[in-house]
C-alpha cells in the first residue's frame, strides 16, 4: 500500500477542488467528525470502513473513514475553510466492517451521547488502533549539561531538580511526561516548558503501532529433491515426519523433535527442505465440546414458533418476537431451526448470550449442526483470537456468530436473524465507557438491516412483555417442557422460624435443605446450590469495637476470601492480607460476617465429606476456559454438588441435576433499585429451571426471610403472567420504566466538595433550561441530584441526577441541549460527567 507523507501536509483548497475529500471520525473523545484531503497516490484505495492515520493537532491518531465528499458539494462545504490536512496513510487493505454497520454506529453515537470514533473503536477488536505520543528527548545541550554538571540552564548552573530530571534520559530513549512527574510532580506545568525553551529538551512524536494483527509463523516443508548423500537418523526422522504431516510450523517440529537447529540448517543447505512464513489461524474453540442432545422431532409449539420465524424471514422486513419458553422447553432447538432457515435464504445469523460461560453450550449445539460456519466473539478470547475470528467473519467464512454482548457488532454483511438468548439478563448492559444495552442494540441493528430479532427467555423482561402487549413485538410461546416433563416442585422455607437451625452448617442450611441434599447423594443424583455472592464472607467485623473493615477507595466492606487469606474489594480490586487483629482497636476478635459461595462450598465439604463438590463463580473461572472445564465435569457426572452464583442460573442443560437449593433469596430483593423484585423473580425462576430437565423429576428449595413477597410467591408457582400484572401496576403508579425513559447523569470526582458543587450547579442549570421549552416542561422530570447509593467507587465520589421522560424524543433533545449548556460554561473543573441512557443499575 502506498505510504502517505509523514509530515502534516496541507493544501490550499482553491488549488485542490478536484482532490478527493473524506469525512473521518477520530478515535478520540470528541463528538465532531473532520474532513481530510486524500493524496493522489492513495485515492484508489480509499473507501468507508477503512482505518486511516490522520493528524489531530500535535498528535497522529487513527481515524475511521465515514465517506467521501461529492465533488459538487466541496466548494460549498468548505467556504471559509482555507486549507485541509491530508491523511498520512491507509492502515487496512480492506474495510474492517461493512457499510451497513456504520448506520448502527451513528445511531449509537446519537442515542447514547458518545463520540462516534470511540463507538467504532469499542466495536472493533481491541489493539488495532495506531496513535502517537508526545515524548521528550535530550538535546545536545542537555546532554552536555548532564555529563559535565556545569552551568547549562542559568547563570548559577543546573539545579538538583533539573539534573534529576535530565538523569532520566541517560539511556538515550524518549521519556514521557508522567515518568518525569513521578520525580517532579509540578514538572508538566513549570519545569518541562522551561527546559524546552532553554534547548535542553525537545518534543518528539512517536507513533505506536497496533498491538493486534495477523499472526505469522515460520513454516518448513519438503522441496521434493532427493538426497544425494547419506543422512543421519535424526535427519531421516525429520524428512519422514514432513512426508506424513506436510508443511508444518517449525515450532511444532521442534516440540516433536527437540535440538534440531543444526540439522534443519544442514537439510536446508542440501536443498531438501525450505522455509517460508505463513499466516496462522488462532483457533478459539476447545478441543472437547459438549454433547448436544438434538431431539428427533419438535413439539407442536416448537413447530409453530419455527414456522412463524421462517415466515418473518421470508418477508425480508424487520420484525421482533419474544420467544417465551419455560425452562427446558427447547428454545435452543428453535434457534437452530431458525438459523437453518436463515442460511437457506442466504442470510447470516448472530446469537447473543449474556455470559461467556453460556457460549460453550451453544458452541456445541451450533457446531454440531453448522460446523466451520460458526465463529465466536467475546472477551474471553485473546486479542489475537478475536482478531482472527473478526477477519474470518468479515471474509464470509463464518455465517453464524455466537458471543456475548459485543458480538452484536459482528461484521456480517447479509444479516437475516439475530437471537438474544436470556434477553432479560442485566449483563447485556455495559456499565463503563459506551454504556449500551446489547439487547436494544440488537433490535436496532435488526431494524436497520431488515432482519428478524428473536428475544428468548423463560422470564422475559418487563420491558419486552410490555412491548408485546403494545403490539411492537410478536409473541411466540413454549408453555411446556419437552417430552411433557413436569416443572420442578418448589418449596419455600421461612428463615424467620426460630429454633430450626442447630449444629454444623445450620447457620446457613435449614434441615429441609440438608435432608434433601443427603437424599440426592444417596440416589446418585446431582445438586445445585445457588447464592449470588462470591467470596467466603461479605465482611469482617471486630466484636470488641464493632469496626467493619471497609475499602479505603470504595463505600463497601472488604470481602473475605479464605483460600487466599485476603480481604478484597470487588469494585476496585484493592486487597490486603486477612488481618489477625483489628486495625482500629488492636483486638483479636475479628470474625467473618455472613457467607458467600466460598464458605458455602467449605461448609458442604465438611457436612458431606464423601461428595464431589465444585464451585462456579468469577473466582474459580479466572483461567481461560476454566468455566468450560467445570461445566464439562458436571455434564460427565464427575461432580455431585455444584455451588455457584448467577453464572449457574441460566441456559445450562444438565439432565442429572434434580435438586436446586437457594441459600438466600433476599440478596437481590433488598437492593435500592426499582427492578429489585423483577431481578429476584427472574433469578429464582431461572435457577429453579435447572432442576428436573432429564427423565427424573426436579425439586427446588428456596430459603428466604420474605416468603410473602409477591416475586417469591409467583416464582414458586412459575407464574410469569401473575408476576407481570403485579409489577406493571406498581411501575405505572410510580412512573417508572417502561412507562417512562430514564437517563442518569452520573458525576465523579476525587473531591467530595467539587462533585457536590457540580451537582448543585448542574441541577440549577437543568431546571433553568427546562423552563425554556413547554414540550420539555410537560414531558421531562428531574430527580435529584443526590449521592449515589454507592457513594465512593475506585476513589471517586459520586452524585447522580436522573432525567425522566414520558417520550424518548423530547428527553434526548433536552439531554443534548443540557450537555451543550454545560459544555459552554463548565461549572466546576475536576469533575467527570457520565451519561447513562436507560440505566440498568441504580447504584
FENWO-V263240 format. One record per pair of residues at least 24 apart in sequence whose C-alpha atoms are under 6 Angstrom apart, sorted by sequence separation. I is the first residue (numbers start at 1). GAP is how many residues later the second one is. D is the distance in whole Angstrom. If there is no record, write none. Layout:
# FENWO-V263240
I:GAP:D
I:GAP:D
This chain:
# FENWO-V263240
374:24:5
536:24:5
780:24:6
373:25:4
376:25:5
378:25:5
536:25:5
780:25:4
221:26:4
373:26:5
374:26:5
375:26:5
376:26:5
377:26:5
378:26:5
535:26:5
536:26:6
613:26:6
779:26:6
220:27:6
374:27:6
376:27:5
612:27:5
613:27:6
615:27:6
617:27:6
779:27:5
220:28:6
612:28:5
613:28:5
614:28:5
615:28:5
616:28:5
617:28:6
219:29:6
613:29:6
615:29:6
219:30:4
220:30:6
377:30:5
681:30:5
685:30:5
218:31:6
219:31:5
218:32:6
423:32:6
659:32:6
54:33:5
405:33:5
423:33:6
658:33:5
54:34:6
417:34:5
419:34:6
422:34:6
423:34:6
657:34:5
658:34:5
677:34:6
681:34:6
27:35:6
53:35:5
416:35:4
417:35:5
418:35:5
419:35:5
420:35:5
421:35:5
422:35:5
26:36:6
27:36:6
53:36:5
424:36:5
650:36:6
26:37:4
52:37:6
137:37:5
424:37:5
649:37:5
25:38:5
52:38:4
136:38:5
649:38:4
655:38:5
24:39:6
25:39:5
52:39:5
135:39:6
136:39:5
655:39:4
659:39:6
661:39:6
664:39:5
665:39:5
24:40:5
51:40:5
135:40:6
658:40:4
659:40:5
660:40:5
661:40:5
662:40:5
663:40:5
664:40:5
24:41:5
135:41:5
659:41:6
662:41:6
24:42:5
50:42:6
23:43:6
23:44:6
22:45:6
50:45:4
752:45:6
22:46:4
49:46:4
543:46:6
750:46:5
21:47:6
22:47:6
49:47:6
225:47:6
542:47:6
749:47:5
21:48:5
36:48:6
38:48:6
49:48:6
542:48:4
748:48:6
749:48:5
36:49:5
37:49:4
38:49:6
223:49:5
541:49:5
748:49:5
36:50:5
223:50:5
350:50:6
352:50:6
354:50:5
541:50:6
748:50:5
222:51:4
348:51:5
349:51:5
350:51:5
351:51:5
352:51:5
353:51:5
540:51:5
747:51:5
221:52:6
352:52:5
540:52:4
747:52:5
221:53:6
540:53:6
746:53:6
747:53:6
790:53:6
220:54:6
539:54:5
746:54:4
789:54:5
220:55:5
537:55:6
745:55:6
219:56:6
537:56:6
745:56:5
219:57:5
537:57:5
744:57:6
142:58:4
218:58:6
219:58:6
537:58:4
744:58:5
141:59:5
218:59:5
536:59:6
537:59:5
743:59:6
217:60:6
536:60:5
743:60:5
139:61:5
217:61:6
535:61:5
742:61:6
139:62:5
216:62:5
534:62:5
535:62:6
536:62:5
742:62:5
138:63:5
216:63:4
533:63:5
534:63:5
535:63:5
536:63:4
741:63:6
137:64:6
215:64:6
216:64:6
741:64:5
137:65:5
215:65:6
740:65:5
136:66:6
348:66:6
349:66:6
740:66:5
62:67:6
136:67:5
347:67:5
348:67:5
351:67:6
62:68:5
135:68:6
136:68:6
347:68:6
348:68:5
349:68:5
350:68:5
351:68:5
352:68:5
353:68:5
13:69:6
61:69:6
62:69:6
135:69:5
347:69:5
349:69:6
352:69:6
13:70:5
61:70:4
134:70:6
758:70:6
12:71:5
60:71:6
134:71:5
11:72:6
60:72:5
133:72:6
59:73:6
133:73:5
292:73:5
354:73:5
10:74:6
132:74:5
290:74:5
354:74:6
10:75:5
132:75:4
289:75:6
9:76:6
131:76:6
132:76:6
9:77:5
131:77:6
130:78:6
130:79:5
130:80:5
129:81:5
128:82:5
749:82:5
5:83:6
127:83:6
748:83:6
4:84:4
31:84:5
127:84:5
128:84:6
748:84:5
4:85:5
30:85:6
127:85:5
747:85:6
3:86:6
29:86:6
747:86:5
746:87:6
746:88:5
745:89:6
27:90:4
745:90:5
26:91:5
27:91:5
25:92:5
744:92:5
743:93:6
743:94:4
743:95:6
742:96:5
505:98:6
282:103:5
528:113:6
530:113:6
532:113:4
526:114:5
527:114:5
528:114:5
529:114:5
530:114:5
531:114:5
532:114:6
526:115:6
530:115:6
318:129:5
526:130:6
527:130:5
327:131:6
525:131:6
526:131:4
529:131:6
318:132:4
320:132:6
322:132:6
323:132:6
324:132:6
326:132:5
527:132:5
528:132:5
529:132:5
530:132:5
531:132:6
317:133:5
318:133:5
319:133:5
320:133:5
321:133:5
322:133:5
323:133:4
324:133:5
325:133:5
527:133:6
318:134:5
320:134:6
322:134:6
324:134:6
329:151:6
321:152:5
325:152:6
329:152:4
320:153:5
321:153:4
322:153:5
323:153:5
324:153:5
325:153:4
326:153:6
328:153:5
329:153:5
321:154:5
323:154:6
325:154:6
673:169:6
305:171:6
301:177:6
492:209:6
493:209:6
495:209:5
496:209:6
488:210:4
489:210:5
490:210:5
491:210:5
492:210:5
493:210:5
494:210:6
495:210:5
488:211:5
490:211:6
494:211:6
494:213:6
572:222:5
459:223:6
490:226:5
555:235:6
555:237:5
554:238:5
554:239:4
554:240:6
553:241:5
553:242:4
125:262:6
357:270:6
463:275:6
123:286:6
97:314:5
98:315:6
327:362:5
112:725:6
